[in-house]
Amino acid sequence: MINKVCFRLSCIAFLIGGIALTSQVQADSFFGGGDKDASVKVTHGGELKGKSTFAIGAFRVAFVTEDAANAASHGLFGSSAAKISGELVGVNHTLMQKIADEIYVEFLKQASAKGYAVIESSALMKTAAAYAALSPSENFTVGRLGTFVIPTGQRSVALAADDRAKEDKGTAGFAARFNIISDQVAKSPAYEAFPIAAKQTDAAVLGITIVANFANFKGSGSFGGSKASLAVGATIDGRNKNEIIPSTSILGWGSGTGACAFCQAQFGLEGQIHSDAFIGTYDSSGSSNNQSGTVTVDPAAYEKNILLVASKAIDLLLTSVAAEK
């Protein structure tokens, strides 16, 4: 039993280390917020090398409707902790669907501009029996990344750990550490079917996820204390540092890609793409180190600015993919 646990922990170190030894494409700058530039981390990018046609097996926009950041520190003179949480108000399913459709059109536009031919999921159903046999995802399902919304007229399927509970940002708790262990082998039936579908349709099959948040949540702790904060504004979330599975990302399978959890090409956003443009206000209650509240947004401002940051994220991701040609 001890050997099995050690093996799993070694796998985690290998996976995290392997991800670190990958190429990056950085954004020129954020729209605001004073953070470091967002970047795309590429793992197994060679799986898409030389590909000029992509089939969309999964495309989802995950809308974050509630989020939190934790911070904790332990020092010689004691410990401290802080937490901040927020819930989105003012965005219904109708608006989510409209935005998801617009982001999908933006993706198709940018892919075409970079010279890629795209087979949409509605067409892939007719050419790849392996894909058609997969159970489709239900629209507006809530999972690890938020509320998943599928473009109108298209089809999507589950990817790894979609149905797991959402992790807070900032300092990781016990549950997050446990999930890292289980996520090293997490996959869905699509991981077996996509390489077969790629062969059947003579195109790489992609799983695309865009995570749209209403604020940039942060939590950090040091010997000087703990701080949790949020900055209201349209945000595209990169990978949560408490997870090893990408968030906003393009995953890709070729006909020769293995079916393991991390065998596919991964182009994952690191950091956040955040806009300081006004979309709403945060109304909170509680103590300075434990705040909770709601972020009430103006629907038109939210839509406009989510589309702007999503466009930037798509450009970063597709630029990384194109670098593998």
C-alpha positions as protocol buffer text, in pm:
chain_id: "A"
residue {
  index: 1
  type: MET
  ca { x: 0 y: 0 z: 0 }
}
residue {
  index: 2
  type: ILE
  ca { x: 284 y: 237 z: 89 }
}
residue {
  index: 3
  type: ASN
  ca { x: 451 y: 166 z: -241 }
}
residue {
  index: 4
  type: LYS
  ca { x: 130 y: 247 z: -429 }
}
residue {
  index: 5
  type: VAL
  ca { x: 96 y: 580 z: -248 }
}
residue {
  index: 6
  type: CYS
  ca { x: 460 y: 664 z: -319 }
}
residue {
  index: 7
  type: PHE
  ca { x: 410 y: 574 z: -683 }
}
residue {
  index: 8
  type: ARG
  ca { x: 114 y: 808 z: -708 }
}
residue {
  index: 9
  type: LEU
  ca { x: 301 y: 1091 z: -543 }
}
residue {
  index: 10
  type: SER
  ca { x: 593 y: 1031 z: -779 }
}
residue {
  index: 11
  type: CYS
  ca { x: 352 y: 1050 z: -1072 }
}
residue {
  index: 12
  type: ILE
  ca { x: 227 y: 1384 z: -948 }
}
residue {
  index: 13
  type: ALA
  ca { x: 581 y: 1519 z: -927 }
}
residue {
  index: 14
  type: PHE
  ca { x: 653 y: 1386 z: -1274 }
}
residue {
  index: 15
  type: LEU
  ca { x: 337 y: 1536 z: -1422 }
}
residue {
  index: 16
  type: ILE
  ca { x: 387 y: 1875 z: -1262 }
}
residue {
  index: 17
  type: GLY
  ca { x: 752 y: 1871 z: -1357 }
}
residue {
  index: 18
  type: GLY
  ca { x: 668 y: 1764 z: -1710 }
}
residue {
  index: 19
  type: ILE
  ca { x: 424 y: 2046 z: -1750 }
}
residue {
  index: 20
  type: ALA
  ca { x: 687 y: 2291 z: -1631 }
}
residue {
  index: 21
  type: LEU
  ca { x: 929 y: 2177 z: -1901 }
}
residue {
  index: 22
  type: THR
  ca { x: 708 y: 2295 z: -2186 }
}
residue {
  index: 23
  type: SER
  ca { x: 698 y: 2587 z: -2424 }
}
residue {
  index: 24
  type: GLN
  ca { x: 506 y: 2905 z: -2356 }
}
residue {
  index: 25
  type: VAL
  ca { x: 342 y: 3178 z: -2560 }
}
residue {
  index: 26
  type: GLN
  ca { x: 283 y: 3496 z: -2361 }
}
residue {
  index: 27
  type: ALA
  ca { x: 28 y: 3772 z: -2396 }
}
residue {
  index: 28
  type: ASP
  ca { x: 173 y: 4116 z: -2464 }
}
residue {
  index: 29
  type: SER
  ca { x: -19 y: 4253 z: -2167 }
}
residue {
  index: 30
  type: PHE
  ca { x: -332 y: 4230 z: -1960 }
}
residue {
  index: 31
  type: PHE
  ca { x: -611 y: 4475 z: -2019 }
}
residue {
  index: 32
  type: GLY
  ca { x: -541 y: 4587 z: -1664 }
}
residue {
  index: 33
  type: GLY
  ca { x: -495 y: 4472 z: -1308 }
}
residue {
  index: 34
  type: GLY
  ca { x: -119 y: 4486 z: -1271 }
}
residue {
  index: 35
  type: ASP
  ca { x: -69 y: 4108 z: -1295 }
}
residue {
  index: 36
  type: LYS
  ca { x: 198 y: 3923 z: -1479 }
}
residue {
  index: 37
  type: ASP
  ca { x: 115 y: 3845 z: -1839 }
}
residue {
  index: 38
  type: ALA
  ca { x: -102 y: 3544 z: -1909 }
}
residue {
  index: 39
  type: SER
  ca { x: 64 y: 3266 z: -2106 }
}
residue {
  index: 40
  type: VAL
  ca { x: -13 y: 2933 z: -2268 }
}
residue {
  index: 41
  type: LYS
  ca { x: 164 y: 2624 z: -2144 }
}
residue {
  index: 42
  type: VAL
  ca { x: 206 y: 2355 z: -2410 }
}
residue {
  index: 43
  type: THR
  ca { x: 238 y: 1985 z: -2334 }
}
residue {
  index: 44
  type: HIS
  ca { x: 268 y: 1719 z: -2607 }
}
residue {
  index: 45
  type: GLY
  ca { x: 212 y: 1985 z: -2871 }
}
residue {
  index: 46
  type: GLY
  ca { x: 362 y: 1754 z: -3130 }
}
residue {
  index: 47
  type: GLU
  ca { x: 36 y: 1556 z: -3134 }
}
residue {
  index: 48
  type: LEU
  ca { x: -101 y: 1834 z: -3356 }
}
residue {
  index: 49
  type: LYS
  ca { x: 214 y: 1892 z: -3560 }
}
residue {
  index: 50
  type: GLY
  ca { x: 139 y: 1930 z: -3929 }
}
residue {
  index: 51
  type: LYS
  ca { x: -238 y: 1928 z: -3881 }
}
residue {
  index: 52
  type: SER
  ca { x: -438 y: 2172 z: -4091 }
}
residue {
  index: 53
  type: THR
  ca { x: -788 y: 2035 z: -4028 }
}
residue {
  index: 54
  type: PHE
  ca { x: -950 y: 2020 z: -3688 }
}
residue {
  index: 55
  type: ALA
  ca { x: -1274 y: 1851 z: -3584 }
}
residue {
  index: 56
  type: ILE
  ca { x: -1449 y: 1990 z: -3278 }
}
residue {
  index: 57
  type: GLY
  ca { x: -1539 y: 1710 z: -3040 }
}
residue {
  index: 58
  type: ALA
  ca { x: -1613 y: 1936 z: -2743 }
}
residue {
  index: 59
  type: PHE
  ca { x: -1666 y: 2309 z: -2721 }
}
residue {
  index: 60
  type: ARG
  ca { x: -1792 y: 2461 z: -2398 }
}
residue {
  index: 61
  type: VAL
  ca { x: -1795 y: 2801 z: -2237 }
}
residue {
  index: 62
  type: ALA
  ca { x: -1794 y: 2756 z: -1860 }
}
residue {
  index: 63
  type: PHE
  ca { x: -1955 y: 3049 z: -1680 }
}
residue {
  index: 64
  type: VAL
  ca { x: -1836 y: 3097 z: -1322 }
}
residue {
  index: 65
  type: THR
  ca { x: -2136 y: 3203 z: -1112 }
}
residue {
  index: 66
  type: GLU
  ca { x: -1971 y: 3177 z: -771 }
}
residue {
  index: 67
  type: ASP
  ca { x: -1608 y: 3172 z: -668 }
}
residue {
  index: 68
  type: ALA
  ca { x: -1380 y: 3217 z: -370 }
}
residue {
  index: 69
  type: ALA
  ca { x: -1017 y: 3268 z: -276 }
}
residue {
  index: 70
  type: ASN
  ca { x: -849 y: 3144 z: 41 }
}
residue {
  index: 71
  type: ALA
  ca { x: -525 y: 3248 z: 203 }
}
residue {
  index: 72
  type: ALA
  ca { x: -337 y: 3099 z: 496 }
}
residue {
  index: 73
  type: SER
  ca { x: 3 y: 3153 z: 653 }
}
residue {
  index: 74
  type: HIS
  ca { x: 194 y: 2995 z: 940 }
}
residue {
  index: 75
  type: GLY
  ca { x: 488 y: 3160 z: 1112 }
}
residue {
  index: 76
  type: LEU
  ca { x: 687 y: 3174 z: 1433 }
}
residue {
  index: 77
  type: PHE
  ca { x: 438 y: 3410 z: 1592 }
}
residue {
  index: 78
  type: GLY
  ca { x: 118 y: 3234 z: 1494 }
}
residue {
  index: 79
  type: SER
  ca { x: -97 y: 3179 z: 1191 }
}
residue {
  index: 80
  type: SER
  ca { x: -350 y: 3377 z: 991 }
}
residue {
  index: 81
  type: ALA
  ca { x: -621 y: 3307 z: 736 }
}
residue {
  index: 82
  type: ALA
  ca { x: -843 y: 3505 z: 502 }
}
residue {
  index: 83
  type: LYS
  ca { x: -1123 y: 3427 z: 260 }
}
residue {
  index: 84
  type: ILE
  ca { x: -1330 y: 3620 z: 10 }
}
residue {
  index: 85
  type: SER
  ca { x: -1620 y: 3488 z: -195 }
}
residue {
  index: 86
  type: GLY
  ca { x: -1863 y: 3627 z: -448 }
}
residue {
  index: 87
  type: GLU
  ca { x: -2174 y: 3522 z: -635 }
}
residue {
  index: 88
  type: LEU
  ca { x: -2272 y: 3650 z: -979 }
}
residue {
  index: 89
  type: VAL
  ca { x: -2607 y: 3829 z: -1012 }
}
residue {
  index: 90
  type: GLY
  ca { x: -2760 y: 3957 z: -1337 }
}
residue {
  index: 91
  type: VAL
  ca { x: -2665 y: 3684 z: -1587 }
}
residue {
  index: 92
  type: ASN
  ca { x: -2930 y: 3429 z: -1686 }
}
residue {
  index: 93
  type: HIS
  ca { x: -2914 y: 3124 z: -1913 }
}
residue {
  index: 94
  type: THR
  ca { x: -3037 y: 3322 z: -2212 }
}
residue {
  index: 95
  type: LEU
  ca { x: -2744 y: 3564 z: -2188 }
}
residue {
  index: 96
  type: MET
  ca { x: -2500 y: 3279 z: -2124 }
}
residue {
  index: 97
  type: GLN
  ca { x: -2618 y: 3107 z: -2443 }
}
residue {
  index: 98
  type: LYS
  ca { x: -2585 y: 3428 z: -2645 }
}
residue {
  index: 99
  type: ILE
  ca { x: -2229 y: 3483 z: -2522 }
}
residue {
  index: 100
  type: ALA
  ca { x: -2131 y: 3119 z: -2577 }
}
residue {
  index: 101
  type: ASP
  ca { x: -2256 y: 3139 z: -2936 }
}
residue {
  index: 102
  type: GLU
  ca { x: -2059 y: 3459 z: -2994 }
}
residue {
  index: 103
  type: ILE
  ca { x: -1740 y: 3309 z: -2848 }
}
residue {
  index: 104
  type: TYR
  ca { x: -1783 y: 3003 z: -3070 }
}
residue {
  index: 105
  type: VAL
  ca { x: -1815 y: 3222 z: -3381 }
}
residue {
  index: 106
  type: GLU
  ca { x: -1502 y: 3411 z: -3272 }
}
residue {
  index: 107
  type: PHE
  ca { x: -1313 y: 3083 z: -3240 }
}
residue {
  index: 108
  type: LEU
  ca { x: -1417 y: 2972 z: -3590 }
}
residue {
  index: 109
  type: LYS
  ca { x: -1320 y: 3312 z: -3730 }
}
residue {
  index: 110
  type: GLN
  ca { x: -975 y: 3309 z: -3573 }
}
residue {
  index: 111
  type: ALA
  ca { x: -909 y: 2946 z: -3667 }
}
residue {
  index: 112
  type: SER
  ca { x: -993 y: 3024 z: -4030 }
}
residue {
  index: 113
  type: ALA
  ca { x: -769 y: 3332 z: -4025 }
}
residue {
  index: 114
  type: LYS
  ca { x: -480 y: 3110 z: -3911 }
}
residue {
  index: 115
  type: GLY
  ca { x: -536 y: 2873 z: -4203 }
}
residue {
  index: 116
  type: TYR
  ca { x: -724 y: 2592 z: -4030 }
}
residue {
  index: 117
  type: ALA
  ca { x: -1022 y: 2408 z: -4175 }
}
residue {
  index: 118
  type: VAL
  ca { x: -1274 y: 2324 z: -3903 }
}
residue {
  index: 119
  type: ILE
  ca { x: -1522 y: 2037 z: -3896 }
}
residue {
  index: 120
  type: GLU
  ca { x: -1799 y: 2131 z: -3656 }
}
residue {
  index: 121
  type: SER
  ca { x: -1936 y: 1876 z: -3411 }
}
residue {
  index: 122
  type: SER
  ca { x: -2267 y: 1858 z: -3599 }
}
residue {
  index: 123
  type: ALA
  ca { x: -2074 y: 1738 z: -3907 }
}
residue {
  index: 124
  type: LEU
  ca { x: -1834 y: 1517 z: -3709 }
}
residue {
  index: 125
  type: MET
  ca { x: -2136 y: 1319 z: -3592 }
}
residue {
  index: 126
  type: LYS
  ca { x: -2191 y: 1207 z: -3953 }
}
residue {
  index: 127
  type: THR
  ca { x: -1832 y: 1115 z: -4038 }
}
residue {
  index: 128
  type: ALA
  ca { x: -1699 y: 955 z: -3717 }
}
residue {
  index: 129
  type: ALA
  ca { x: -1896 y: 667 z: -3567 }
}
residue {
  index: 130
  type: ALA
  ca { x: -1672 y: 667 z: -3258 }
}
residue {
  index: 131
  type: TYR
  ca { x: -1774 y: 1024 z: -3186 }
}
residue {
  index: 132
  type: ALA
  ca { x: -2142 y: 966 z: -3260 }
}
residue {
  index: 133
  type: ALA
  ca { x: -2143 y: 682 z: -3007 }
}
residue {
  index: 134
  type: LEU
  ca { x: -2038 y: 911 z: -2720 }
}
residue {
  index: 135
  type: SER
  ca { x: -2309 y: 1035 z: -2485 }
}
residue {
  index: 136
  type: PRO
  ca { x: -2363 y: 1410 z: -2539 }
}
residue {
  index: 137
  type: SER
  ca { x: -2330 y: 1658 z: -2254 }
}
residue {
  index: 138
  type: GLU
  ca { x: -2642 y: 1836 z: -2136 }
}
residue {
  index: 139
  type: ASN
  ca { x: -2648 y: 2212 z: -2173 }
}
residue {
  index: 140
  type: PHE
  ca { x: -2616 y: 2422 z: -1855 }
}
residue {
  index: 141
  type: THR
  ca { x: -2464 y: 2137 z: -1654 }
}
residue {
  index: 142
  type: VAL
  ca { x: -2279 y: 2267 z: -1347 }
}
residue {
  index: 143
  type: GLY
  ca { x: -1936 y: 2121 z: -1272 }
}
residue {
  index: 144
  type: ARG
  ca { x: -1573 y: 2183 z: -1180 }
}
residue {
  index: 145
  type: LEU
  ca { x: -1533 y: 2495 z: -1393 }
}
residue {
  index: 146
  type: GLY
  ca { x: -1881 y: 2650 z: -1371 }
}
residue {
  index: 147
  type: THR
  ca { x: -2197 y: 2625 z: -1578 }
}
residue {
  index: 148
  type: PHE
  ca { x: -2111 y: 2457 z: -1909 }
}
residue {
  index: 149
  type: VAL
  ca { x: -2284 y: 2610 z: -2211 }
}
residue {
  index: 150
  type: ILE
  ca { x: -2269 y: 2451 z: -2557 }
}
residue {
  index: 151
  type: PRO
  ca { x: -2303 y: 2658 z: -2876 }
}
residue {
  index: 152
  type: THR
  ca { x: -2646 y: 2648 z: -3037 }
}
residue {
  index: 153
  type: GLY
  ca { x: -2680 y: 2366 z: -3290 }
}
residue {
  index: 154
  type: GLN
  ca { x: -2360 y: 2196 z: -3178 }
}
residue {
  index: 155
  type: ARG
  ca { x: -2275 y: 1898 z: -2961 }
}
residue {
  index: 156
  type: SER
  ca { x: -2023 y: 1855 z: -2683 }
}
residue {
  index: 157
  type: VAL
  ca { x: -1908 y: 1568 z: -2463 }
}
residue {
  index: 158
  type: ALA
  ca { x: -1758 y: 1544 z: -2116 }
}
residue {
  index: 159
  type: LEU
  ca { x: -1385 y: 1589 z: -2056 }
}
residue {
  index: 160
  type: ALA
  ca { x: -1178 y: 1496 z: -1752 }
}
residue {
  index: 161
  type: ALA
  ca { x: -1325 y: 1574 z: -1408 }
}
residue {
  index: 162
  type: ASP
  ca { x: -1604 y: 1791 z: -1550 }
}
residue {
  index: 163
  type: ASP
  ca { x: -1845 y: 1673 z: -1282 }
}
residue {
  index: 164
  type: ARG
  ca { x: -1613 y: 1730 z: -988 }
}
residue {
  index: 165
  type: ALA
  ca { x: -1683 y: 2007 z: -737 }
}
residue {
  index: 166
  type: LYS
  ca { x: -1523 y: 2346 z: -799 }
}
residue {
  index: 167
  type: GLU
  ca { x: -1199 y: 2431 z: -618 }
}
residue {
  index: 168
  type: ASP
  ca { x: -1141 y: 2767 z: -450 }
}
residue {
  index: 169
  type: LYS
  ca { x: -840 y: 2969 z: -557 }
}
residue {
  index: 170
  type: GLY
  ca { x: -546 y: 3060 z: -338 }
}
residue {
  index: 171
  type: THR
  ca { x: -419 y: 2837 z: -56 }
}
residue {
  index: 172
  type: ALA
  ca { x: -505 y: 2474 z: -118 }
}
residue {
  index: 173
  type: GLY
  ca { x: -698 y: 2275 z: 139 }
}
residue {
  index: 174
  type: PHE
  ca { x: -701 y: 1901 z: 201 }
}
residue {
  index: 175
  type: ALA
  ca { x: -969 y: 1835 z: -62 }
}
residue {
  index: 176
  type: ALA
  ca { x: -762 y: 2006 z: -331 }
}
residue {
  index: 177
  type: ARG
  ca { x: -458 y: 1795 z: -245 }
}
residue {
  index: 178
  type: PHE
  ca { x: -668 y: 1480 z: -262 }
}
residue {
  index: 179
  type: ASN
  ca { x: -812 y: 1583 z: -600 }
}
residue {
  index: 180
  type: ILE
  ca { x: -460 y: 1628 z: -742 }
}
residue {
  index: 181
  type: ILE
  ca { x: -398 y: 1261 z: -667 }
}
residue {
  index: 182
  type: SER
  ca { x: -720 y: 1144 z: -832 }
}
residue {
  index: 183
  type: ASP
  ca { x: -691 y: 1385 z: -1127 }
}
residue {
  index: 184
  type: GLN
  ca { x: -365 y: 1229 z: -1245 }
}
residue {
  index: 185
  type: VAL
  ca { x: -572 y: 944 z: -1392 }
}
residue {
  index: 186
  type: ALA
  ca { x: -894 y: 1138 z: -1459 }
}
residue {
  index: 187
  type: LYS
  ca { x: -1038 y: 1108 z: -1807 }
}
residue {
  index: 188
  type: SER
  ca { x: -1372 y: 1056 z: -1981 }
}
residue {
  index: 189
  type: PRO
  ca { x: -1486 y: 814 z: -2256 }
}
residue {
  index: 190
  type: ALA
  ca { x: -1386 y: 1083 z: -2507 }
}
residue {
  index: 191
  type: TYR
  ca { x: -1019 y: 1009 z: -2438 }
}
residue {
  index: 192
  type: GLU
  ca { x: -1067 y: 662 z: -2587 }
}
residue {
  index: 193
  type: ALA
  ca { x: -1298 y: 772 z: -2869 }
}
residue {
  index: 194
  type: PHE
  ca { x: -1128 y: 1086 z: -2997 }
}
residue {
  index: 195
  type: PRO
  ca { x: -818 y: 913 z: -3143 }
}
residue {
  index: 196
  type: ILE
  ca { x: -1047 y: 670 z: -3326 }
}
residue {
  index: 197
  type: ALA
  ca { x: -1265 y: 958 z: -3448 }
}
residue {
  index: 198
  type: ALA
  ca { x: -949 y: 1137 z: -3566 }
}
residue {
  index: 199
  type: LYS
  ca { x: -863 y: 837 z: -3781 }
}
residue {
  index: 200
  type: GLN
  ca { x: -1219 y: 802 z: -3912 }
}
residue {
  index: 201
  type: THR
  ca { x: -1243 y: 1167 z: -4015 }
}
residue {
  index: 202
  type: ASP
  ca { x: -876 y: 1227 z: -4106 }
}
residue {
  index: 203
  type: ALA
  ca { x: -855 y: 1529 z: -3876 }
}
residue {
  index: 204
  type: ALA
  ca { x: -728 y: 1602 z: -3525 }
}
residue {
  index: 205
  type: VAL
  ca { x: -1014 y: 1617 z: -3275 }
}
residue {
  index: 206
  type: LEU
  ca { x: -1021 y: 1907 z: -3031 }
}
residue {
  index: 207
  type: GLY
  ca { x: -1174 y: 1965 z: -2690 }
}
residue {
  index: 208
  type: ILE
  ca { x: -1206 y: 2340 z: -2628 }
}
residue {
  index: 209
  type: THR
  ca { x: -1295 y: 2509 z: -2300 }
}
residue {
  index: 210
  type: ILE
  ca { x: -1324 y: 2881 z: -2225 }
}
residue {
  index: 211
  type: VAL
  ca { x: -1382 y: 2972 z: -1858 }
}
residue {
  index: 212
  type: ALA
  ca { x: -1554 y: 3310 z: -1811 }
}
residue {
  index: 213
  type: ASN
  ca { x: -1540 y: 3466 z: -1466 }
}
residue {
  index: 214
  type: PHE
  ca { x: -1689 y: 3789 z: -1331 }
}
residue {
  index: 215
  type: ALA
  ca { x: -1383 y: 3878 z: -1120 }
}
residue {
  index: 216
  type: ASN
  ca { x: -1018 y: 3797 z: -1065 }
}
residue {
  index: 217
  type: PHE
  ca { x: -997 y: 3607 z: -734 }
}
residue {
  index: 218
  type: LYS
  ca { x: -666 y: 3581 z: -548 }
}
residue {
  index: 219
  type: GLY
  ca { x: -540 y: 3441 z: -223 }
}
residue {
  index: 220
  type: SER
  ca { x: -187 y: 3451 z: -85 }
}
residue {
  index: 221
  type: GLY
  ca { x: -17 y: 3391 z: 246 }
}
residue {
  index: 222
  type: SER
  ca { x: 329 y: 3470 z: 380 }
}
residue {
  index: 223
  type: PHE
  ca { x: 503 y: 3531 z: 711 }
}
residue {
  index: 224
  type: GLY
  ca { x: 362 y: 3881 z: 692 }
}
residue {
  index: 225
  type: GLY
  ca { x: 1 y: 3762 z: 693 }
}
residue {
  index: 226
  type: SER
  ca { x: -273 y: 3638 z: 464 }
}
residue {
  index: 227
  type: LYS
  ca { x: -465 y: 3826 z: 197 }
}
residue {
  index: 228
  type: ALA
  ca { x: -764 y: 3730 z: -14 }
}
residue {
  index: 229
  type: SER
  ca { x: -905 y: 3967 z: -273 }
}
residue {
  index: 230
  type: LEU
  ca { x: -1121 y: 3998 z: -579 }
}
residue {
  index: 231
  type: ALA
  ca { x: -1118 y: 4253 z: -861 }
}
residue {
  index: 232
  type: VAL
  ca { x: -1452 y: 4279 z: -1038 }
}
residue {
  index: 233
  type: GLY
  ca { x: -1418 y: 4265 z: -1416 }
}
residue {
  index: 234
  type: ALA
  ca { x: -1446 y: 4030 z: -1712 }
}
residue {
  index: 235
  type: THR
  ca { x: -1189 y: 3755 z: -1662 }
}
residue {
  index: 236
  type: ILE
  ca { x: -1087 y: 3441 z: -1848 }
}
residue {
  index: 237
  type: ASP
  ca { x: -955 y: 3193 z: -1595 }
}
residue {
  index: 238
  type: GLY
  ca { x: -638 y: 2998 z: -1653 }
}
residue {
  index: 239
  type: ARG
  ca { x: -554 y: 2681 z: -1466 }
}
residue {
  index: 240
  type: ASN
  ca { x: -627 y: 2692 z: -1096 }
}
residue {
  index: 241
  type: LYS
  ca { x: -292 y: 2642 z: -921 }
}
residue {
  index: 242
  type: ASN
  ca { x: -467 y: 2387 z: -697 }
}
residue {
  index: 243
  type: GLU
  ca { x: -534 y: 2162 z: -996 }
}
residue {
  index: 244
  type: ILE
  ca { x: -327 y: 1983 z: -1259 }
}
residue {
  index: 245
  type: ILE
  ca { x: -603 y: 1970 z: -1523 }
}
residue {
  index: 246
  type: PRO
  ca { x: -616 y: 2277 z: -1751 }
}
residue {
  index: 247
  type: SER
  ca { x: -910 y: 2519 z: -1735 }
}
residue {
  index: 248
  type: THR
  ca { x: -929 y: 2748 z: -2040 }
}
residue {
  index: 249
  type: SER
  ca { x: -760 y: 2530 z: -2299 }
}
residue {
  index: 250
  type: ILE
  ca { x: -743 y: 2349 z: -2629 }
}
residue {
  index: 251
  type: LEU
  ca { x: -684 y: 1975 z: -2597 }
}
residue {
  index: 252
  type: GLY
  ca { x: -605 y: 1778 z: -2912 }
}
residue {
  index: 253
  type: TRP
  ca { x: -604 y: 1413 z: -3018 }
}
residue {
  index: 254
  type: GLY
  ca { x: -456 y: 1274 z: -3339 }
}
residue {
  index: 255
  type: SER
  ca { x: -513 y: 926 z: -3476 }
}
residue {
  index: 256
  type: GLY
  ca { x: -203 y: 800 z: -3296 }
}
residue {
  index: 257
  type: THR
  ca { x: -262 y: 971 z: -2961 }
}
residue {
  index: 258
  type: GLY
  ca { x: -273 y: 740 z: -2661 }
}
residue {
  index: 259
  type: ALA
  ca { x: -583 y: 718 z: -2444 }
}
residue {
  index: 260
  type: CYS
  ca { x: -419 y: 804 z: -2111 }
}
residue {
  index: 261
  type: ALA
  ca { x: -522 y: 1104 z: -1903 }
}
residue {
  index: 262
  type: PHE
  ca { x: -232 y: 1326 z: -2017 }
}
residue {
  index: 263
  type: CYS
  ca { x: -141 y: 1177 z: -2356 }
}
residue {
  index: 264
  type: GLN
  ca { x: -323 y: 1439 z: -2563 }
}
residue {
  index: 265
  type: ALA
  ca { x: -183 y: 1773 z: -2675 }
}
residue {
  index: 266
  type: GLN
  ca { x: -255 y: 2038 z: -2412 }
}
residue {
  index: 267
  type: PHE
  ca { x: -256 y: 2412 z: -2474 }
}
residue {
  index: 268
  type: GLY
  ca { x: -359 y: 2554 z: -2139 }
}
residue {
  index: 269
  type: LEU
  ca { x: -394 y: 2913 z: -2025 }
}
residue {
  index: 270
  type: GLU
  ca { x: -182 y: 3002 z: -1722 }
}
residue {
  index: 271
  type: GLY
  ca { x: -283 y: 3309 z: -1524 }
}
residue {
  index: 272
  type: GLN
  ca { x: -588 y: 3520 z: -1595 }
}
residue {
  index: 273
  type: ILE
  ca { x: -683 y: 3757 z: -1874 }
}
residue {
  index: 274
  type: HIS
  ca { x: -861 y: 4033 z: -1685 }
}
residue {
  index: 275
  type: SER
  ca { x: -1027 y: 4358 z: -1787 }
}
residue {
  index: 276
  type: ASP
  ca { x: -1063 y: 4651 z: -1548 }
}
residue {
  index: 277
  type: ALA
  ca { x: -1356 y: 4790 z: -1749 }
}
residue {
  index: 278
  type: PHE
  ca { x: -1666 y: 4836 z: -1536 }
}
residue {
  index: 279
  type: ILE
  ca { x: -1916 y: 4550 z: -1545 }
}
residue {
  index: 280
  type: GLY
  ca { x: -2070 y: 4571 z: -1197 }
}
residue {
  index: 281
  type: THR
  ca { x: -2021 y: 4617 z: -824 }
}
residue {
  index: 282
  type: TYR
  ca { x: -1933 y: 4394 z: -531 }
}
residue {
  index: 283
  type: ASP
  ca { x: -2158 y: 4423 z: -225 }
}
residue {
  index: 284
  type: SER
  ca { x: -2005 y: 4237 z: 68 }
}
residue {
  index: 285
  type: SER
  ca { x: -2049 y: 4168 z: 435 }
}
residue {
  index: 286
  type: GLY
  ca { x: -1838 y: 4009 z: 707 }
}
residue {
  index: 287
  type: SER
  ca { x: -1502 y: 4084 z: 865 }
}
residue {
  index: 288
  type: SER
  ca { x: -1197 y: 4209 z: 682 }
}
residue {
  index: 289
  type: ASN
  ca { x: -1052 y: 3858 z: 668 }
}
residue {
  index: 290
  type: ASN
  ca { x: -1375 y: 3674 z: 585 }
}
residue {
  index: 291
  type: GLN
  ca { x: -1592 y: 3851 z: 329 }
}
residue {
  index: 292
  type: SER
  ca { x: -1878 y: 3720 z: 121 }
}
residue {
  index: 293
  type: GLY
  ca { x: -2116 y: 3898 z: -112 }
}
residue {
  index: 294
  type: THR
  ca { x: -2265 y: 3937 z: -456 }
}
residue {
  index: 295
  type: VAL
  ca { x: -2137 y: 4090 z: -776 }
}
residue {
  index: 296
  type: THR
  ca { x: -2429 y: 4248 z: -957 }
}
residue {
  index: 297
  type: VAL
  ca { x: -2337 y: 4310 z: -1319 }
}
residue {
  index: 298
  type: ASP
  ca { x: -2475 y: 4518 z: -1602 }
}
residue {
  index: 299
  type: PRO
  ca { x: -2564 y: 4247 z: -1859 }
}
residue {
  index: 300
  type: ALA
  ca { x: -2458 y: 4454 z: -2162 }
}
residue {
  index: 301
  type: ALA
  ca { x: -2123 y: 4550 z: -2005 }
}
residue {
  index: 302
  type: TYR
  ca { x: -2064 y: 4192 z: -1893 }
}
residue {
  index: 303
  type: GLU
  ca { x: -2130 y: 4056 z: -2242 }
}
residue {
  index: 304
  type: LYS
  ca { x: -1915 y: 4315 z: -2417 }
}
residue {
  index: 305
  type: ASN
  ca { x: -1613 y: 4268 z: -2195 }
}
residue {
  index: 306
  type: ILE
  ca { x: -1634 y: 3889 z: -2165 }
}
residue {
  index: 307
  type: LEU
  ca { x: -1619 y: 3878 z: -2545 }
}
residue {
  index: 308
  type: LEU
  ca { x: -1310 y: 4103 z: -2546 }
}
residue {
  index: 309
  type: VAL
  ca { x: -1112 y: 3890 z: -2299 }
}
residue {
  index: 310
  type: ALA
  ca { x: -1234 y: 3567 z: -2461 }
}
residue {
  index: 311
  type: SER
  ca { x: -1108 y: 3689 z: -2799 }
}
residue {
  index: 312
  type: LYS
  ca { x: -766 y: 3752 z: -2644 }
}
residue {
  index: 313
  type: ALA
  ca { x: -762 y: 3405 z: -2488 }
}
residue {
  index: 314
  type: ILE
  ca { x: -857 y: 3238 z: -2818 }
}
residue {
  index: 315
  type: ASP
  ca { x: -581 y: 3427 z: -2997 }
}
residue {
  index: 316
  type: LEU
  ca { x: -324 y: 3312 z: -2740 }
}
residue {
  index: 317
  type: LEU
  ca { x: -437 y: 2951 z: -2761 }
}
residue {
  index: 318
  type: LEU
  ca { x: -452 y: 2933 z: -3141 }
}
residue {
  index: 319
  type: THR
  ca { x: -117 y: 3110 z: -3174 }
}
residue {
  index: 320
  type: SER
  ca { x: 33 y: 2836 z: -2958 }
}
residue {
  index: 321
  type: VAL
  ca { x: -132 y: 2567 z: -3169 }
}
residue {
  index: 322
  type: ALA
  ca { x: -7 y: 2731 z: -3491 }
}
residue {
  index: 323
  type: ALA
  ca { x: 348 y: 2727 z: -3356 }
}
residue {
  index: 324
  type: GLU
  ca { x: 333 y: 2346 z: -3378 }
}
residue {
  index: 325
  type: LYS
  ca { x: 268 y: 2343 z: -3755 }
}
